[in-house]
Amino acid sequence: MSENPQLNKTYALLKEVYGPLENLSQTQWSQIERGVKVLTKEHGPHIPLESLKAMKHTYDIYHGDNDVALDFMGNK
C-alpha cells in the first residue's frame, strides 16, 4: 500500500516536468516509462525532480536534433 503515495508523487513530478500528462504521445510515455525504471533503479522510489528534468531535456534534445536531420534529408 505504501507504493500508491509514491506513485502519486511520481505522477505529480511528471506533471511538473511535462505539463498535462494527457497531452503526451505514446512515444513520450514509452520514453518516460523506460526513464523512470532506470531512475528508480538508481534512486529507489524517491526520484529527484532534477533527474526527471534532465531526462526530459535529453529526450527533447535527441528528438529535436533527429527532427532537424529528418527535415534536412527530406529537402534534398
C-alpha positions, -999 to +999 in steps of 0.1 A: +000+000+000+029+024+005+035+023-032+004+043-040+015+076-024+049+072-041+032+066-074+011+097-069+042+117-060+059+104-092+029+114-113+029+149-097+066+153-105+060+142-141+032+167-144+055+194-131+082+185-157+060+175-187+028+195-182-006+179-187+001+142-189-030+136-211-013+155-239+017+132-241+021+109-271+026+071-268+062+076-278+067+101-249+050+077-225+073+048-236+103+070-231+091+082-197+084+046-186+119+035-196+135+065-179+115+062-147+126+025-145+162+034-148+159+063-123+141+040-098+170+016-100+194+044-094+175+064-067+149+040-054+113+051-052+122+087-044+133+101-078+146+136-076+128+163-097+162+173-112+166+138-126+132+139-143+141+174-157+174+160-171+156+131-186+131+153-204+159+177-215+179+148-230+147+135-248+139+170-262+175+174-275+176+140-291+142+143-308+149+180-317+181+170-335+166+140-350+137+160-364+162+186-379+181+158-395+149+143-410+138+177-423+172+182-439+171+148-455+136+154-468+146+187-485+172+170-508 
